[in-house]
Amino acid sequence: MRYTWIDEYLINKAGVTKDLQKDWNWIRYQIGGKMFAAICLDDNNEPYYITLKLEPSEGDFLRQQYEDIIPGYYMNKMHWNSIKPDGEVPDDLLKDLLDQSYQLVLAGFSKKKQREILGDTEIIK
């Protein structure tokens, strides 16, 4: 996988937990129990997609710009997008997309729950 930094980058975000969803063979990154990103593994436990949530218009735009970004693999095709782990999506763009996904899911919680998750460090406006 080209993006060897991804696990450390995601796990260091406030309130993030990760697990292995064995039935799907996905490493899931969650905040408040809700997934915001996943690394989908093949039968050899090698990554074949990085899946994340985006605003529908953003995801549609990016899928038109990058052939390595496709509608979410086994996910809602409007809100989720999958990125090939050995593709040509620049690291800075992928970090930005992961940040957007994290913020989108976090913003779906009440302000009180956001404070619990973040430990009162910051609140999404």
GROMACS elastic network, one bead per residue, 0.5 to 0.9 nm:
[ bonds ]
;  ai    aj funct       b0    kb
    1     4     6  0.62686   500
    1    46     6  0.78157   500
    1    47     6  0.65775   500
    1    48     6  0.83745   500
    1    84     6  0.89555   500
    1    85     6  0.53145   500
    1    86     6  0.54576   500
    1    87     6  0.89801   500
    2     5     6  0.86859   500
    2    85     6  0.59818   500
    2    86     6  0.50974   500
    2    87     6  0.76376   500
    3     6     6  0.57835   500
    3     7     6  0.88888   500
    3    85     6  0.66541   500
    3    86     6  0.76946   500
    3    91     6  0.72020   500
    3    94     6  0.89136   500
    4     7     6  0.73787   500
    4     8     6  0.86252   500
    5     8     6  0.57779   500
    5     9     6  0.61152   500
    5    10     6  0.88016   500
    6     9     6  0.50325   500
    6    10     6  0.61307   500
    6    11     6  0.85286   500
    6    95     6  0.82389   500
    7    10     6  0.53673   500
    7    11     6  0.60310   500
    7    12     6  0.84966   500
    7    29     6  0.89217   500
    8    11     6  0.53144   500
    8    12     6  0.60792   500
    8    13     6  0.89535   500
    9    12     6  0.56237   500
    9    13     6  0.70948   500
    9    95     6  0.82141   500
   10    13     6  0.55830   500
   10    16     6  0.72161   500
   10    17     6  0.88798   500
   10    18     6  0.89418   500
   10    29     6  0.72435   500
   10    37     6  0.86054   500
   10    98     6  0.79071   500
   10    99     6  0.87550   500
   10   102     6  0.89509   500
   11    14     6  0.80225   500
   11    15     6  0.84993   500
   11    16     6  0.57081   500
   11    17     6  0.66481   500
   11    18     6  0.72504   500
   11    29     6  0.75784   500
   12    15     6  0.84741   500
   12    16     6  0.72464   500
   13    16     6  0.57895   500
   13   102     6  0.86534   500
   14    31     6  0.83869   500
   14   117     6  0.74227   500
   14   118     6  0.56460   500
   14   119     6  0.81988   500
   14   121     6  0.87832   500
   15    30     6  0.82374   500
   15    31     6  0.57871   500
   15    32     6  0.71699   500
   15   116     6  0.87784   500
   15   117     6  0.52267   500
   15   118     6  0.56761   500
   15   119     6  0.80242   500
   16    29     6  0.65407   500
   16    30     6  0.55197   500
   16    32     6  0.76800   500
   16    33     6  0.88892   500
   16   117     6  0.85350   500
   17    28     6  0.81942   500
   17    29     6  0.57951   500
   17    30     6  0.53029   500
   17    31     6  0.64220   500
   17    32     6  0.83566   500
   17    33     6  0.80751   500
   18    27     6  0.68051   500
   18    28     6  0.53796   500
   18    30     6  0.60843   500
   18    31     6  0.88382   500
   18    35     6  0.89882   500
   19    22     6  0.89910   500
   19    26     6  0.82688   500
   19    27     6  0.57112   500
   19    28     6  0.54249   500
   19    29     6  0.69151   500
   19    30     6  0.83673   500
   20    23     6  0.87891   500
   20    24     6  0.85264   500
   20    25     6  0.65954   500
   20    26     6  0.56748   500
   20    28     6  0.61144   500
   21    24     6  0.57294   500
   21    25     6  0.55932   500
   21    26     6  0.52127   500
   21    27     6  0.62872   500
   21    28     6  0.68138   500
   22    26     6  0.68016   500
   22    27     6  0.85736   500
   23    26     6  0.80548   500
   24    27     6  0.89099   500
   24    40     6  0.77842   500
   24    41     6  0.82041   500
   25    39     6  0.87398   500
   25    40     6  0.64614   500
   25    41     6  0.55816   500
   25    42     6  0.72778   500
   25    43     6  0.81613   500
   25    45     6  0.76759   500
   26    38     6  0.62180   500
   26    39     6  0.55942   500
   26    41     6  0.57095   500
   26    42     6  0.88163   500
   26    47     6  0.88589   500
   27    37     6  0.85273   500
   27    38     6  0.54177   500
   27    39     6  0.50969   500
   27    40     6  0.64978   500
   27    41     6  0.76533   500
   28    35     6  0.63810   500
   28    36     6  0.78996   500
   28    37     6  0.61221   500
   28    39     6  0.66097   500
   28    40     6  0.84624   500
   29    34     6  0.82053   500
   29    35     6  0.56201   500
   29    36     6  0.60966   500
   29    37     6  0.52165   500
   29    38     6  0.58523   500
   29    39     6  0.84888   500
   30    33     6  0.55292   500
   30    34     6  0.50093   500
   30    36     6  0.56605   500
   30    37     6  0.71030   500
   30    38     6  0.87140   500
   30   102     6  0.85047   500
   30   105     6  0.89079   500
   31    34     6  0.53595   500
   31    35     6  0.64568   500
   31    36     6  0.71331   500
   31   102     6  0.76687   500
   31   105     6  0.74694   500
   31   106     6  0.69013   500
   31   117     6  0.74137   500
   32    35     6  0.83980   500
   32   105     6  0.89009   500
   32   106     6  0.78595   500
   32   109     6  0.83662   500
   32   113     6  0.81046   500
   32   114     6  0.84489   500
   32   116     6  0.89286   500
   32   117     6  0.63241   500
   34   105     6  0.71762   500
   34   106     6  0.87067   500
   35    38     6  0.74866   500
   35    52     6  0.85531   500
   35    53     6  0.88345   500
   35   102     6  0.87578   500
   35   105     6  0.77353   500
   36    51     6  0.82810   500
   36    52     6  0.57917   500
   36    53     6  0.60344   500
   36    98     6  0.80261   500
   36   101     6  0.56119   500
   36   102     6  0.56108   500
   36   103     6  0.87665   500
   36   104     6  0.81173   500
   36   105     6  0.61726   500
   36   106     6  0.87539   500
   37    50     6  0.71951   500
   37    51     6  0.54597   500
   37    53     6  0.69612   500
   37    98     6  0.72058   500
   37   101     6  0.71889   500
   37   102     6  0.78231   500
   38    49     6  0.81131   500
   38    50     6  0.57166   500
   38    51     6  0.50807   500
   38    52     6  0.66163   500
   39    47     6  0.61899   500
   39    48     6  0.76221   500
   39    49     6  0.59652   500
   39    51     6  0.63515   500
   39    85     6  0.87894   500
   40    45     6  0.86049   500
   40    46     6  0.81550   500
   40    47     6  0.55572   500
   40    48     6  0.58252   500
   40    49     6  0.51224   500
   40    50     6  0.61649   500
   40    51     6  0.73704   500
   40    73     6  0.88023   500
   41    44     6  0.74791   500
   41    46     6  0.50956   500
   41    48     6  0.57430   500
   41    49     6  0.73238   500
   42    45     6  0.51044   500
   42    46     6  0.54084   500
   42    47     6  0.62785   500
   42    48     6  0.62805   500
   43    46     6  0.74005   500
   44    47     6  0.88152   500
   47    50     6  0.75230   500
   47    84     6  0.84897   500
   47    85     6  0.65301   500
   47    86     6  0.89318   500
   48    83     6  0.84546   500
   48    84     6  0.61957   500
   48    85     6  0.60696   500
   48    86     6  0.82506   500
   49    73     6  0.77145   500
   49    82     6  0.57290   500
   49    83     6  0.54130   500
   49    85     6  0.57304   500
   49    86     6  0.89689   500
   50    81     6  0.82064   500
   50    82     6  0.53406   500
   50    83     6  0.50207   500
   50    84     6  0.64617   500
   50    85     6  0.63433   500
   51    72     6  0.63457   500
   51    73     6  0.71809   500
   51    75     6  0.86634   500
   51    80     6  0.68099   500
   51    81     6  0.55665   500
   51    83     6  0.63122   500
   51    84     6  0.89826   500
   52    72     6  0.76685   500
   52    79     6  0.85031   500
   52    80     6  0.56194   500
   52    81     6  0.55407   500
   52    82     6  0.64688   500
   52    83     6  0.83537   500
   52    97     6  0.76773   500
   52    98     6  0.67073   500
   52   100     6  0.89561   500
   52   101     6  0.60067   500
   52   102     6  0.86733   500
   53    56     6  0.87522   500
   53    59     6  0.82778   500
   53    72     6  0.83898   500
   53    79     6  0.56254   500
   53    81     6  0.62307   500
   53    82     6  0.88548   500
   53    97     6  0.82705   500
   53    98     6  0.80990   500
   53   100     6  0.78100   500
   53   102     6  0.80855   500
   53   104     6  0.75473   500
   53   105     6  0.80286   500
   54    57     6  0.81440   500
   54    58     6  0.63431   500
   54    59     6  0.56781   500
   54    78     6  0.85989   500
   54    79     6  0.56235   500
   54    80     6  0.61168   500
   54    81     6  0.71491   500
   54    97     6  0.74279   500
   54    98     6  0.88446   500
   54   100     6  0.67248   500
   54   101     6  0.56397   500
   54   104     6  0.73256   500
   55    58     6  0.53239   500
   55    59     6  0.62303   500
   55    60     6  0.86740   500
   55    78     6  0.82552   500
   55    79     6  0.61426   500
   55    80     6  0.84479   500
   55   100     6  0.86354   500
   55   101     6  0.84817   500
   55   104     6  0.79814   500
   56    59     6  0.51812   500
   56    60     6  0.61043   500
   56    61     6  0.85848   500
   56    77     6  0.88114   500
   56    78     6  0.54650   500
   56    79     6  0.52910   500
   56    80     6  0.80397   500
   57    60     6  0.51319   500
   57    61     6  0.61168   500
   57    62     6  0.86429   500
   57    78     6  0.86904   500
   58    61     6  0.51616   500
   58    62     6  0.61973   500
   58    63     6  0.86178   500
   59    62     6  0.52016   500
   59    63     6  0.61174   500
   59    64     6  0.87089   500
   59    69     6  0.84616   500
   59    70     6  0.86212   500
   59    71     6  0.79415   500
   59    78     6  0.77502   500
   59    79     6  0.73227   500
   59    80     6  0.75463   500
   59    81     6  0.65141   500
   60    63     6  0.52171   500
   60    64     6  0.64800   500
   60    65     6  0.89043   500
   60    70     6  0.89123   500
   60    71     6  0.83026   500
   60    78     6  0.80594   500
   60    81     6  0.89206   500
   61    64     6  0.53112   500
   61    65     6  0.65077   500
   61    66     6  0.89778   500
   62    66     6  0.60260   500
   62    67     6  0.87892   500
   62    69     6  0.68714   500
   62    70     6  0.86945   500
   63    66     6  0.54444   500
   63    67     6  0.65120   500
   63    68     6  0.77326   500
   63    69     6  0.51053   500
   63    70     6  0.57123   500
   63    71     6  0.75027   500
   63    81     6  0.82910   500
   64    67     6  0.71928   500
   64    69     6  0.83171   500
   64    70     6  0.89652   500
   65    69     6  0.83174   500
   66    69     6  0.55879   500
   66    70     6  0.83758   500
   66    88     6  0.78067   500
   66    89     6  0.70495   500
   67    70     6  0.71094   500
   67    87     6  0.85397   500
   67    88     6  0.84578   500
   67    89     6  0.89383   500
   68    82     6  0.81023   500
   68    83     6  0.55781   500
   68    84     6  0.53270   500
   68    85     6  0.84900   500
   68    86     6  0.86369   500
   68    87     6  0.56090   500
   68    88     6  0.66627   500
   68    89     6  0.68364   500
   69    72     6  0.87420   500
   69    81     6  0.66480   500
   69    82     6  0.56679   500
   69    84     6  0.67245   500
   69    87     6  0.86932   500
   69    89     6  0.79599   500
   70    73     6  0.78040   500
   70    77     6  0.87422   500
   70    80     6  0.89778   500
   70    81     6  0.57561   500
   70    82     6  0.53055   500
   70    83     6  0.64575   500
   70    84     6  0.83718   500
   71    74     6  0.89432   500
   71    75     6  0.80380   500
   71    76     6  0.80152   500
   71    78     6  0.72318   500
   71    79     6  0.83433   500
   71    80     6  0.63642   500
   71    82     6  0.59930   500
   71    83     6  0.88109   500
   72    76     6  0.62943   500
   72    77     6  0.51044   500
   72    78     6  0.78812   500
   72    79     6  0.76349   500
   72    83     6  0.84829   500
   73    76     6  0.81927   500
   73    77     6  0.77456   500
   73    80     6  0.79251   500
   73    81     6  0.71405   500
   73    82     6  0.59526   500
   74    77     6  0.81961   500
   75    78     6  0.86476   500
   75    79     6  0.81629   500
   75    80     6  0.61398   500
   75    81     6  0.80723   500
   76    79     6  0.58045   500
   76    80     6  0.57209   500
   76    81     6  0.85363   500
   77    80     6  0.55372   500
   77    81     6  0.69361   500
   78    81     6  0.80370   500
   83    86     6  0.86879   500
   83    87     6  0.75267   500
   83    89     6  0.78813   500
   83    94     6  0.87399   500
   84    87     6  0.51833   500
   84    88     6  0.82960   500
   84    89     6  0.83522   500
   85    88     6  0.86922   500
   85    89     6  0.87621   500
   86    89     6  0.86426   500
   87    90     6  0.86870   500
   88    91     6  0.88499   500
   89    92     6  0.85213   500
   89    93     6  0.67731   500
   89    94     6  0.66415   500
   90    93     6  0.53051   500
   90    94     6  0.63289   500
   90    95     6  0.87398   500
   91    94     6  0.51079   500
   91    95     6  0.61515   500
   91    96     6  0.85938   500
   92    95     6  0.51351   500
   92    96     6  0.62179   500
   92    97     6  0.86874   500
   93    96     6  0.50061   500
   93    97     6  0.61740   500
   93    98     6  0.86194   500
   94    97     6  0.50009   500
   94    98     6  0.61175   500
   94    99     6  0.85136   500
   95    98     6  0.51131   500
   95    99     6  0.61510   500
   95   100     6  0.86084   500
   96    99     6  0.50396   500
   96   100     6  0.61718   500
   96   101     6  0.86736   500
   97   101     6  0.61672   500
   97   102     6  0.85993   500
   98   101     6  0.50795   500
   98   102     6  0.61926   500
   98   103     6  0.86209   500
   99   102     6  0.51074   500
   99   103     6  0.61470   500
   99   104     6  0.85490   500
  100   103     6  0.51051   500
  100   104     6  0.60160   500
  100   105     6  0.86679   500
  101   104     6  0.50981   500
  101   105     6  0.63131   500
  101   106     6  0.85220   500
  102   105     6  0.54532   500
  102   106     6  0.60805   500
  102   107     6  0.85296   500
  103   106     6  0.50192   500
  103   107     6  0.58672   500
  103   108     6  0.86252   500
  103   124     6  0.75942   500
  104   107     6  0.52463   500
  104   108     6  0.65960   500
  105   108     6  0.52977   500
  105   109     6  0.74128   500
  106   109     6  0.57467   500
  106   110     6  0.87865   500
  106   113     6  0.89959   500
  106   114     6  0.66956   500
  106   117     6  0.86475   500
  106   124     6  0.74707   500
  107   110     6  0.75591   500
  107   111     6  0.82608   500
  107   114     6  0.76460   500
  107   123     6  0.85779   500
  107   124     6  0.58414   500
  107   125     6  0.77996   500
  108   114     6  0.88691   500
  109   112     6  0.79596   500
  109   113     6  0.58699   500
  109   114     6  0.60169   500
  110   113     6  0.51669   500
  110   114     6  0.61413   500
  110   115     6  0.86657   500
  111   115     6  0.62469   500
  111   116     6  0.87193   500
  111   123     6  0.67844   500
  111   124     6  0.76570   500
  111   125     6  0.88694   500
  112   115     6  0.51916   500
  112   116     6  0.64143   500
  112   117     6  0.87892   500
  113   117     6  0.61277   500
  113   118     6  0.84990   500
  114   117     6  0.50848   500
  114   118     6  0.59564   500
  114   119     6  0.81145   500
  114   120     6  0.78270   500
  114   122     6  0.81390   500
  114   123     6  0.63071   500
  114   124     6  0.75689   500
  115   118     6  0.51708   500
  115   119     6  0.54861   500
  115   121     6  0.71591   500
  115   122     6  0.70946   500
  115   123     6  0.65099   500
  116   119     6  0.51941   500
  116   120     6  0.65453   500
  117   120     6  0.78362   500
  118   121     6  0.56073   500
  118   122     6  0.66102   500
  118   123     6  0.78438   500
  119   122     6  0.80197   500
  120   123     6  0.74489   500
